[in-house]
């Protein structure tokens, strides 16, 4: 356990450069509660989220300096030092220090909230440029300055949350070695990674800050980290995945936190790292089966099943997972993005038929006057107009969104890795199909057949340049029909599930086994194994 570090408020906030933060000190700043801060709302002190930011720094000359935008003259003096990567005179040192302090602290000022992404981009560009200089001195100095300043701001709840969030994102972009060509090869800053791990592991931190930290860790994983650090990062991400969801407290941000954590772990497994995949599978299945989670997120989660090794699934769980994915596809087919257009076309046809019938009756009775006859003729001409075509941009968005969602579900069913030449195009080692018993594989094949039928209908819409509402209506009905057929097929093939864990005689599908496998952390008995592992979302 890290020791608590007591820092005076003046040194910590008014003179940030006086505290030369080592990695352990920065971790402590983020992890520890603000015991030395004034009470929120106290007279003369900023309340939570209202701090405007530090405006002074103590320079290397021991003097206090205001943090302000450098003048043209000051920038001109600093230019030579920035190109060389090192200041060679006191004048250059002061000019460079003023410039770097301004670039870093501007990211923490409340008046800059609307342009924080641009400021992050500018600071990263400054780091990249310094990384190309002949000497590394100024690059390393700016790295430590950004790590210290952003770490302190992220830990301080007096700052606006947008500032704290962007500071964590900035920490995730710090590199010990910048990219110098193509392809981009960077070496992430180890001290920054330790801070990110600590934020992710602290469940008392705001969820949005943990989310930003996971984004930074994902970038570190992609760039490459040592095996020892991979285990540390994986454990912090797994703790996020194992944390039970609370439907009363958790928000969409919490779901994205877990989703990105799962993605980060899968990136580590792709590098050969062995992790607790059972926890991941349990969390995925619990969220996929939860209708309260947005459909598109559930589809994305379904695709993550493709990265789970077959041996991490129990046969009974595979059936449950396949059923959950089938229900997801059925829901997608009933609420596909073209249904609304199809219904609109049907209403327009019905309105046109009613108008035509009314007009015919009027003509048979004889028009009361020429004006009435003229109005009826105008209405007939309006109803005879063809339905407005679905514009290509609208169609492309709807088609591609549904193709992506169906593709993710199919990926989770059939696995991520392609088969060898002459073998089925699914993985022999990953995904639900590889883990399923023969009967369950037949059910999965039925589900994939219906998914492919929906994809074929979407492909027809995607291939045509001009698509009218009638064609869209036909596609919508075909997709809904595939969903209904799938529901009927699964209903007819679904075996009756026993309500207790006691062995009971079943038809041919029953398998004589000592006991169903139970994932780590899951209780035995009548409780649903998935929900007990990760909580009820």
MOJOZI-V833822 format. One line per field, one symbol per residue. ss: DSSP state (2 for helix, 1 for strand, 0 for the rest). psi: psi as a letter, one per 30 degrees, with the letter a starting at -180 (. if undefined). A space follows every 10 residues. Layout:
ss: ???
psi: ???
This chain:
ss: 0000000022 2222022200 0022222222 2000000000 0000000000 0000011100 0001110000 0222222222 2222000002 2222222222 2222222202 2222222222 2222222222 2000002222 2222222222 2222200000 2222222222 2200111000 0000001102 2222222222 2000002222 2222222222 2220002222 2222222222 2200000000 0222222222 2222222222 0000002222 2222222200 0000222222 2222222012 2200222222 2222222222 2222000022 2222222222 2222222222 2222200002 2222222222 2220000001 0222222222 2222222222 2222000000 0000000001 2222200222 2222222222 2222222222 2220001022 2222222222 2222222222 2220000000 0000000000 0000000000 0000000022 2222000
psi: kkkkjkkkee eeefifffjj kleeeeeeee eklifgllkk gkkfkklkgg kflkglljlf gglkkkjlkk leeeeeefee eeefgkkgle eeeeeeeeee eeeefffgke fgefgeeeee eeeeeeeeee fflekgeeee eeeeeeeeee eeeefjgflk eeeeefeeee efgkkeklkg aklkjljlje eeeeeeeeee fjffkkeeee eeeeeeeeee eefklleeee eeeeeeeeee efkkkjffek afeeeeeeee eeeeeeeeef ggkklifeee eeeeeeeefj ffkkeeeeee eeffffgkke ffkkeeeeee eeeeeeeeee eeefhlffee eeeeeeeeee eeeeeeeeee eeeefkkele eeeeeeeeee eeffklkklk keeeeeeeee eeeeeeeeee eeeflekkll kflkhlkffl leefflleee eeeeeeeeee eeeeeeeeee effkekklfe eeeeeeeeee eeeeeeeeee effjlkkkfl fkkkklaffk kjlekkkklk gkllafkkee efeglj.
